[in-house]
């Protein structure tokens, strides 16, 4: 019997873990297929890693099931809104019927690598906050706790997670589409602070009739407290099962997408902050005219109203 690889203890080891997870047959996998013409357009929830994707999956799913009282009867939110980037790795059938309308799918990709002709929901987040949150998420799950210092995490951060893209490619792609009617672009911080307005915007975007009762239900079920109480539904359970079977990483490792407290920039090493600022100045400012994330976020928030 082949010995399983276990948690990685280095950046290189992380690559080996992901390669092991992807090995073997995938008898159940079927890729994404668009619906016939005339059907409601699908919604791709495609924020960058650790930018509010899970919260928006929950908001979307509770909205589309709100007329029947909402739905918490699932083991993994990414079974309700399947993760297109990892469907092959998970041996998942992307054509599986969904519980509500419209259909929803998760991704961390840029517009150019997603199926065309759909609707796209994106929340943006400060790159430093993403860096800290991503590190907290991976450390203790794919990576043995403390084996890779936060100062050395940049190569994994820039990878963007399975099937994803780097942070700067993502933000430039979606910023360019901020005025497109098929794109709903908000910032993570604005959604958290303006939850009722965000719920109304998403309902209108998805052509979902919103009542005061549904709005109240969705607002309650997207709080950090509610989602942390049900964190087993938001802990990448399907991904955990694959890592346990293929790599020997215990499924009870800390993989929760919903952390008890938010990620603070206090954890961000100064050298990493400087490197993120350098990349922003090199790649984002010349295209957008925004000197930093705060400036870009202010524009996006103003568009949200």
C-alpha positions as CSV (number, residue, x, y, z in Angstrom):
1,X,0.0,0.0,0.0
2,X,1.3,3.4,-1.0
3,X,2.0,5.7,1.9
4,X,-0.1,8.9,1.8
5,X,1.7,12.2,1.5
6,X,0.1,14.0,4.5
7,X,0.2,17.8,5.1
8,X,2.8,19.7,3.3
9,X,5.7,21.3,5.2
10,X,7.0,23.5,2.4
11,X,5.8,25.5,-0.7
12,X,7.1,22.6,-2.9
13,X,5.3,20.1,-0.7
14,X,2.0,22.0,-1.3
15,X,2.4,21.3,-5.0
16,X,2.9,17.7,-4.3
17,X,-0.2,17.5,-2.2
18,X,-2.3,19.1,-4.9
19,X,-0.8,16.7,-7.5
20,X,-1.6,13.7,-5.3
21,X,-5.2,15.0,-4.8
22,X,-5.7,15.2,-8.6
23,X,-4.4,11.7,-9.4
24,X,-6.5,8.8,-10.3
25,X,-9.8,8.2,-12.2
26,X,-12.7,10.6,-12.2
27,X,-15.7,8.4,-13.2
28,X,-18.4,10.9,-12.1
29,X,-16.9,14.1,-13.4
30,X,-18.9,16.0,-16.1
31,X,-17.9,19.6,-17.0
32,X,-20.1,22.6,-16.9
33,X,-22.7,22.7,-19.6
34,X,-24.8,25.8,-20.4
35,X,-28.6,25.5,-20.3
36,X,-30.7,25.6,-23.6
37,X,-31.4,29.1,-25.1
38,X,-34.2,30.8,-23.3
39,X,-33.3,29.4,-19.9
40,X,-32.4,31.8,-17.0
41,X,-28.7,32.7,-17.3
42,X,-26.4,31.0,-14.9
43,X,-24.7,33.1,-12.1
44,X,-20.9,32.6,-11.5
45,X,-19.9,33.7,-8.0
46,X,-16.3,34.5,-8.9
47,X,-14.7,36.6,-6.2
48,X,-10.9,36.1,-5.7
49,X,-9.8,33.7,-2.9
50,X,-10.8,34.9,0.6
51,X,-12.7,37.9,-0.7
52,X,-16.2,36.9,0.4
53,X,-17.0,34.0,-2.0
54,X,-18.5,31.8,0.6
55,X,-20.7,34.6,2.0
56,X,-22.0,35.4,-1.5
57,X,-22.7,31.7,-2.2
58,X,-24.8,31.6,1.0
59,X,-26.5,34.9,0.1
60,X,-27.3,33.7,-3.4
61,X,-28.6,30.3,-2.3
62,X,-30.8,31.6,0.5
63,X,-32.2,34.2,-1.9
64,X,-33.2,31.7,-4.5
65,X,-34.7,29.3,-1.9
66,X,-36.2,32.1,0.3
67,X,-39.7,31.8,-1.0
68,X,-39.8,28.3,0.5
69,X,-38.2,29.3,3.8
70,X,-34.5,29.1,2.7
71,X,-32.3,26.0,2.6
72,X,-29.7,24.9,5.1
73,X,-30.2,21.2,4.4
74,X,-26.8,20.6,2.8
75,X,-23.3,19.3,3.8
76,X,-21.3,21.7,1.7
77,X,-22.3,25.0,0.2
78,X,-20.2,24.2,-2.8
79,X,-22.5,21.3,-3.5
80,X,-25.3,23.8,-3.8
81,X,-23.3,26.2,-5.9
82,X,-20.6,23.9,-7.4
83,X,-17.0,25.0,-7.6
84,X,-16.1,24.9,-11.3
85,X,-12.4,25.3,-10.8
86,X,-12.1,22.1,-8.8
87,X,-14.9,19.9,-10.3
88,X,-12.4,17.5,-11.9
89,X,-10.4,17.1,-8.7
90,X,-13.6,16.5,-6.7
91,X,-14.9,14.0,-9.3
92,X,-18.1,16.2,-9.4
93,X,-20.9,16.2,-12.0
94,X,-21.4,19.9,-12.8
95,X,-24.7,19.1,-14.6
96,X,-26.3,17.9,-11.4
97,X,-29.7,19.6,-11.0
98,X,-29.7,22.4,-8.5
99,X,-32.3,23.2,-5.8
100,X,-33.2,26.7,-7.0
101,X,-33.3,29.1,-9.9
102,X,-31.1,30.5,-11.4
103,X,-28.3,28.0,-11.3
104,X,-25.2,29.2,-9.4
105,X,-21.5,28.2,-9.6
106,X,-18.4,29.1,-7.7
107,X,-15.1,30.2,-9.2
108,X,-12.0,32.3,-8.4
109,X,-11.2,33.0,-12.1
110,X,-11.1,36.1,-14.2
111,X,-13.7,36.9,-16.8
112,X,-11.6,35.7,-19.8
113,X,-11.5,32.1,-18.5
114,X,-15.2,31.7,-17.6
115,X,-18.0,30.5,-19.9
116,X,-19.4,33.4,-21.8
117,X,-23.0,34.6,-21.8
118,X,-23.7,34.2,-18.1
119,X,-24.0,36.6,-15.1
120,X,-21.1,37.3,-12.9
121,X,-21.0,38.2,-9.2
122,X,-17.8,39.5,-7.7
123,X,-16.7,41.0,-4.4
124,X,-13.3,42.7,-4.1
125,X,-11.1,42.9,-1.1
126,X,-7.9,44.6,0.0
127,X,-4.9,42.5,-1.2
128,X,-3.2,42.6,2.3
129,X,-6.4,41.3,3.9
130,X,-6.6,38.6,1.3
131,X,-3.0,37.6,1.9
132,X,-3.6,37.3,5.7
133,X,-6.9,35.5,5.3
134,X,-5.5,33.1,2.7
135,X,-2.6,32.2,4.9
136,X,-4.8,31.6,7.9
137,X,-7.0,29.4,5.8
138,X,-4.1,27.2,4.3
139,X,-2.0,27.1,7.5
140,X,-3.1,24.1,9.5
141,X,-5.0,22.5,6.6
142,X,-2.9,21.9,3.4
143,X,0.2,23.1,5.3
144,X,1.2,21.7,8.6
145,X,0.6,24.5,11.2
146,X,3.5,26.9,11.3
147,X,5.7,25.0,8.8
148,X,5.7,27.9,6.3
149,X,6.0,31.3,7.9
150,X,3.6,34.0,6.6
151,X,6.6,35.9,5.2
152,X,7.3,33.0,2.8
153,X,3.7,32.5,1.7
154,X,3.8,34.9,-1.4
155,X,4.2,32.1,-4.0
156,X,1.0,30.4,-2.8
157,X,-0.8,33.7,-2.5
158,X,0.0,34.5,-6.1
159,X,-1.3,31.1,-7.2
160,X,-4.8,32.1,-6.2
161,X,-5.9,28.6,-5.2
162,X,-6.9,25.6,-7.5
163,X,-7.7,26.8,-11.0
164,X,-7.6,30.4,-10.0
165,X,-5.5,33.3,-11.1
166,X,-3.3,35.8,-9.4
167,X,-4.9,38.7,-7.4
168,X,-3.9,41.4,-9.8
169,X,-5.1,39.6,-13.0
170,X,-8.5,39.0,-11.3
171,X,-9.0,42.6,-10.1
172,X,-8.1,44.1,-13.4
173,X,-10.4,41.7,-15.3
174,X,-13.4,42.5,-13.3
175,X,-12.8,46.2,-12.8
176,X,-12.9,46.5,-16.6
177,X,-16.4,45.1,-16.5
178,X,-17.8,47.2,-13.7
179,X,-20.3,48.9,-16.0
180,X,-21.4,45.8,-17.8
181,X,-25.0,44.7,-17.2
182,X,-24.0,41.0,-16.8
183,X,-21.6,41.9,-14.0
184,X,-22.4,42.8,-10.4
185,X,-19.2,44.2,-8.8
186,X,-19.1,45.1,-5.1
187,X,-16.5,45.3,-2.4
188,X,-16.5,42.8,0.4
189,X,-16.4,45.5,3.0
190,X,-19.4,47.4,1.4
191,X,-21.5,44.2,1.4
192,X,-20.8,43.5,5.1
193,X,-21.6,47.1,6.1
194,X,-24.5,47.6,3.7
195,X,-26.0,44.0,3.8
196,X,-29.7,45.0,3.1
197,X,-28.6,47.0,0.0
198,X,-26.4,44.2,-1.2
199,X,-29.2,41.7,-0.8
200,X,-31.5,43.9,-2.8
201,X,-28.9,44.4,-5.5
202,X,-28.3,40.7,-5.8
203,X,-32.0,39.8,-5.9
204,X,-32.6,42.3,-8.7
205,X,-29.4,41.0,-10.5
206,X,-30.7,37.4,-10.4
207,X,-34.4,38.3,-11.2
208,X,-35.5,37.0,-7.8
209,X,-38.6,38.5,-6.3
210,X,-37.7,39.9,-2.9
211,X,-40.1,40.2,0.0
212,X,-39.4,41.7,3.4
213,X,-39.5,38.2,4.9
214,X,-37.0,36.8,2.5
215,X,-34.7,39.9,2.9
216,X,-34.7,39.4,6.7
217,X,-34.0,35.6,6.4
218,X,-31.1,36.2,4.0
219,X,-29.7,39.0,6.2
220,X,-29.8,36.7,9.3
221,X,-28.3,33.7,7.5
222,X,-25.3,35.6,6.1
223,X,-24.1,37.0,9.4
224,X,-20.7,35.8,10.6
225,X,-22.3,34.5,13.8
226,X,-24.9,32.4,11.9
227,X,-22.4,31.0,9.4
228,X,-19.9,30.2,12.1
229,X,-22.6,28.3,14.0
230,X,-23.1,26.2,10.9
231,X,-19.4,26.2,9.8
232,X,-19.5,22.5,9.0
233,X,-21.5,23.5,5.9
234,X,-18.9,26.0,4.9
235,X,-15.7,24.0,5.5
236,X,-15.0,22.7,1.9
237,X,-16.2,19.3,3.1
238,X,-16.0,17.7,-0.4
239,X,-12.4,19.0,-0.8
240,X,-11.6,17.7,2.7
241,X,-12.8,14.2,1.7
242,X,-10.5,14.1,-1.3
243,X,-7.5,15.3,0.6
244,X,-8.1,12.6,3.3
245,X,-8.5,9.8,0.7
246,X,-5.8,10.9,-1.7
247,X,-3.3,12.5,0.6
248,X,-4.0,11.4,4.2
249,X,-4.8,14.9,5.4
250,X,-7.4,14.4,8.1
251,X,-10.9,15.6,7.1
252,X,-11.2,17.3,10.5
253,X,-8.2,19.6,9.9
254,X,-9.1,23.3,10.2
255,X,-10.5,24.1,6.8
256,X,-13.4,26.4,7.8
257,X,-14.1,29.2,5.3
258,X,-15.9,31.1,8.1
259,X,-13.4,32.2,10.7
260,X,-14.6,33.3,14.1
261,X,-13.0,36.7,13.6
262,X,-11.9,38.7,10.5
263,X,-8.4,38.9,9.2
264,X,-6.4,42.0,10.3
265,X,-3.7,43.8,8.5
266,X,-1.8,43.8,11.8
267,X,-0.6,40.3,10.8
268,X,0.8,41.5,7.5
269,X,4.6,41.6,7.5
270,X,5.9,45.0,6.4
271,X,8.0,43.5,3.6
272,X,4.9,41.7,2.2
273,X,2.9,45.0,2.4
274,X,5.7,46.7,0.4
275,X,5.7,44.0,-2.2
276,X,1.9,44.1,-2.7
277,X,2.2,47.9,-3.0
278,X,4.9,47.6,-5.6
279,X,2.8,45.1,-7.7
280,X,-0.2,47.4,-7.4
281,X,1.8,50.4,-8.6
282,X,3.3,48.3,-11.5
283,X,0.1,46.5,-12.7
284,X,-3.0,48.2,-11.4
285,X,-2.4,52.0,-11.2
286,X,-1.4,52.4,-14.9
287,X,-4.6,50.7,-16.0
288,X,-7.1,52.1,-13.5
289,X,-5.6,55.4,-12.4
290,X,-6.0,54.3,-8.8
291,X,-2.9,54.5,-6.6
292,X,-4.1,51.9,-4.1
293,X,-7.0,49.6,-3.3
294,X,-8.8,52.1,-1.1
295,X,-9.1,54.5,-4.0
296,X,-10.4,51.8,-6.3
297,X,-12.8,50.5,-3.7
298,X,-14.2,54.0,-3.2
299,X,-15.1,54.1,-6.9
300,X,-16.7,50.7,-6.8
301,X,-18.7,51.6,-3.6
302,X,-19.9,54.8,-5.2
303,X,-21.3,52.8,-8.2
304,X,-23.1,50.6,-5.7
305,X,-24.9,53.7,-4.3
